[in-house]
Amino acid sequence: MTDTTTRSAPTAIPISLFAFSVFYGGMICIAGVLANKQAQLFELPGVGMLAVESGIFPFLLLVITASAVTELFGQKTAQRLVLFGFVPLIMASLLTLLVLQIPPAEEMDPERLSAFELLLASTPRIWLAGIAAYGISTLLNVWIFEKMKKPGGRLLWLRSAVAGVLSQTIDSLIFITIAFYGVFPIVELLIGQMLAKAVLSAVLIPPAVQLMVSLGRKLDAPKAQQAA
């Protein structure tokens, strides 16, 4: 019997959305590795030298990408991007735990092995803190960015800055509280992280979101327009 069922052609994914999604997944996986280094940034008068864990840099790129996707494709698409981001995040965590349990080769240099295990053997609390902070703060960023959206895409810089600063503040609060509460006093660390992330978010996120939105529109422009 001949199958006469008609099937609709699959909807093509915009080039920019595909590219941004691949980039987003990569930044999620590298953030946990870079977070092992504390980076000294700058000094604020009356506050002192501010330092952050280096995972903030790929994490800011996650916020920038999610904001750009919200601007180009709407809140629902950006929320899906964030939720699908849990897949590489959790898989990377599970693979790391698996590799740590596999016996090393006998010829592996002990110093390299020790450095590898020290770098990647995070405690379960830190894994949980990272997952919780990622989900809540990034979804919050998308929500704030969309709620402030104006007709014609106006005030993109302001929306990016406000959403970035607020979401990064919440990110610090969640991560540090879950990861370190009860281990050592966290007030000073919490204040320093919030200040540093707020400053970086206000300075770096708005122009980067503008750049990524412009790039996305250029990637998705018809070929005829690109050739003109």
C-alpha positions as a printed Julia matrix, in Angstrom:
228×3 Matrix{Float64}:
  0.0    0.0    0.0
  1.4    3.35  -1.06
  1.85   5.89   1.66
  0.18   9.05   0.4
  0.54  10.96   3.64
  1.91  14.4    2.97
  4.54  15.75   5.28
  5.29  19.39   5.7
  8.84  20.46   4.99
 10.9   21.02   8.15
 11.19  24.63   9.21
 14.63  26.0    8.51
 16.53  27.26  11.55
 17.86  30.8   11.08
 21.62  30.8   10.6
 22.15  33.18  13.51
 20.1   31.06  15.92
 22.04  27.94  14.94
 25.4   29.72  15.33
 24.45  31.35  18.63
 23.2   28.02  20.02
 26.49  26.27  19.24
 28.42  29.16  20.78
 26.13  29.1   23.84
 26.77  25.4   24.48
 30.52  25.89  24.29
 30.49  28.74  26.78
 28.48  26.67  29.26
 31.04  23.87  29.18
 34.12  26.08  29.59
 32.7   28.28  32.36
 33.12  25.64  35.04
 36.77  25.07  34.13
 37.72  28.76  34.07
 35.96  29.33  37.39
 38.9   27.69  39.14
 41.0   30.83  38.72
 40.39  33.98  40.74
 41.03  37.05  38.56
 42.05  40.4   40.03
 40.34  43.13  38.05
 40.41  46.7   39.34
 40.2   48.81  42.46
 37.15  50.8   43.49
 37.72  53.82  45.78
 36.59  53.05  49.3
 36.02  49.4   48.45
 39.41  48.02  47.48
 40.58  45.6   44.85
 37.81  43.57  43.26
 38.39  40.0   42.2
 36.07  37.47  40.56
 36.23  33.85  39.54
 37.15  33.74  35.86
 34.05  31.76  34.97
 32.26  35.11  34.88
 33.7   35.84  31.43
 32.03  32.93  29.58
 28.99  33.43  31.8
 28.68  37.04  30.67
 28.79  35.73  27.11
 25.87  33.44  27.99
 23.9   36.44  29.21
 24.83  38.43  26.09
 23.81  35.57  23.78
 20.5   34.98  25.59
 19.7   38.7   25.41
 20.5   38.83  21.69
 18.31  35.78  21.03
 15.5   37.41  23.02
 15.79  40.55  20.9
 15.89  38.66  17.59
 13.54  35.72  18.2
 11.51  36.48  21.32
 11.32  35.36  24.92
 10.09  31.79  24.29
 12.99  30.96  21.97
 15.51  32.42  24.44
 13.96  30.42  27.29
 14.3   27.24  25.23
 17.95  28.12  24.61
 18.55  28.46  28.35
 16.71  25.23  29.16
 18.51  23.25  26.46
 21.71  24.68  27.93
 21.22  22.35  30.89
 22.01  19.41  28.59
 25.7   20.22  27.88
 26.09  21.58  31.43
 24.87  18.4   33.1
 26.56  16.09  30.58
 29.89  17.89  31.05
 29.52  17.49  34.82
 28.7   13.78  34.57
 31.54  13.1   32.13
 33.95  14.91  34.43
 32.86  12.76  37.37
 33.2    9.64  35.22
 36.7   10.51  34.03
 37.78  11.25  37.61
 36.72   7.72  38.6
 38.62   6.0   35.78
 42.1    4.86  36.93
 44.88   6.9   35.28
 47.47   5.34  33.01
 50.59   4.19  34.86
 52.85   6.33  32.68
 50.96   9.54  33.46
 53.09  12.09  35.28
 51.93  12.29  38.94
 52.15  16.07  39.0
 49.91  16.37  35.94
 47.45  13.93  37.46
 47.38  15.85  40.75
 46.83  19.14  38.93
 44.05  17.6   36.81
 42.22  16.2   39.83
 42.66  19.41  41.82
 41.24  21.44  38.92
 38.2   19.31  38.17
 37.32  17.55  41.43
 34.78  20.11  42.63
 32.47  19.3   45.51
 28.83  18.36  44.83
 27.76  21.64  46.44
 29.71  23.63  43.86
 28.22  21.61  40.99
 24.72  22.2   42.39
 25.43  25.89  42.97
 26.58  26.37  39.4
 23.55  24.63  37.9
 21.07  26.53  40.1
 22.74  29.91  39.55
 22.89  29.37  35.79
 19.22  28.45  35.4
 17.68  31.07  37.66
 19.88  34.03  36.73
 19.82  33.45  32.96
 16.05  32.93  32.82
 15.68  36.07  34.94
 17.86  38.0   32.48
 15.65  36.9   29.57
 12.47  37.82  31.46
 13.69  41.3   32.46
 15.07  41.99  28.99
 11.76  41.05  27.35
  9.6   42.97  29.85
 11.56  46.16  29.15
 11.35  45.72  25.38
 10.18  48.77  23.45
  8.66  49.01  19.94
 11.34  49.13  17.27
 13.97  47.69  19.59
 14.57  51.01  21.32
 16.65  51.33  24.51
 18.59  48.17  23.72
 21.61  49.38  25.68
 19.56  50.27  28.76
 17.64  46.99  28.71
 20.86  45.01  28.34
 22.52  46.82  31.23
 19.58  46.54  33.65
 18.89  42.87  32.88
 22.59  42.02  33.05
 23.28  43.77  36.35
 20.22  42.35  38.11
 20.7   38.81  36.82
 24.41  38.78  37.7
 23.67  40.04  41.2
 21.21  37.18  41.71
 23.73  34.76  40.2
 26.35  35.72  42.8
 23.85  35.48  45.65
 22.69  32.0   44.64
 26.07  30.53  43.77
 28.04  31.74  46.78
 25.26  30.95  49.26
 24.77  27.37  48.02
 28.47  26.65  47.49
 30.04  28.22  50.58
 27.44  29.02  53.26
 28.56  27.38  56.49
 32.02  26.64  55.1
 33.47  30.11  55.81
 32.12  33.67  56.23
 30.7   34.7   52.86
 29.61  38.33  53.36
 32.79  39.98  52.08
 33.1   37.53  49.18
 29.45  38.06  48.3
 29.71  41.85  48.3
 32.89  41.8   46.24
 31.45  39.4   43.67
 28.23  41.39  43.35
 30.06  44.69  42.88
 32.5   43.26  40.36
 29.83  41.51  38.33
 27.56  44.56  38.4
 30.34  46.8   37.08
 31.36  44.32  34.38
 27.74  43.79  33.36
 27.02  47.51  33.08
 30.16  48.15  31.03
 30.51  45.07  28.84
 27.03  43.66  28.23
 25.27  46.58  26.42
 27.78  47.05  23.56
 28.25  43.29  23.22
 24.49  42.68  22.94
 24.26  45.42  20.32
 27.11  43.83  18.38
 25.59  40.34  18.56
 22.14  41.56  17.49
 23.71  43.33  14.51
 25.68  40.19  13.65
 22.54  38.06  13.88
 20.62  40.34  11.52
 23.49  40.31   9.07
 23.74  36.51   9.12
 20.0   36.16   8.49
 19.77  38.84   5.8
 18.8   37.53   2.32
 21.8   36.86   0.1
 20.62  39.47  -2.35
 20.76  42.11   0.38
 24.22  40.96   1.5
 25.51  41.21  -2.05
 24.08  44.71  -2.56
